[in-house]
Amino acid sequence: MTAEEVEAAARSDPDWEGLLDLEGWTATVVVPPKKAPISIRLDEDVLAFFKASGPGYQKRINAVLRAFMDAAAPRSGTDGA
């Protein structure tokens, strides 16, 4: 298919409505930080809560810890006023 045929097919697909006319957007490649294997003790109910959501509970725990870290980090470039 040519680029024009691909665009025409996408424009005829209702799932793509409004997505082909986005201009000026860019994508950024994000390389996740390296993981460090550790042993951590968690309260049983906390661990059960994360495990109840299914596979990937360790990633969810990491995401919560990262959100806390980001919220607690001092803001750079602000004077507090």
GIKADA-V434004 format. One record per backbone hydrogen bond with DSSP energy under -1.0 kcal/mol. CO is the residue of the C=O (numbers start at 1). NH is the residue of the N-H. If there is no record, write none. Layout:
# GIKADA-V434004
CO/NH  CO/NH
This chain:
# GIKADA-V434004
2/6  3/7  4/8  5/9  6/10  7/11  8/12  10/13  13/16  14/17  16/19  43/47  44/48  45/49  46/50  47/51  48/52  51/54  56/60  57/61  58/62  59/63  60/64  61/65  62/66  63/67  64/68  65/69  66/70  67/71  68/72  69/73
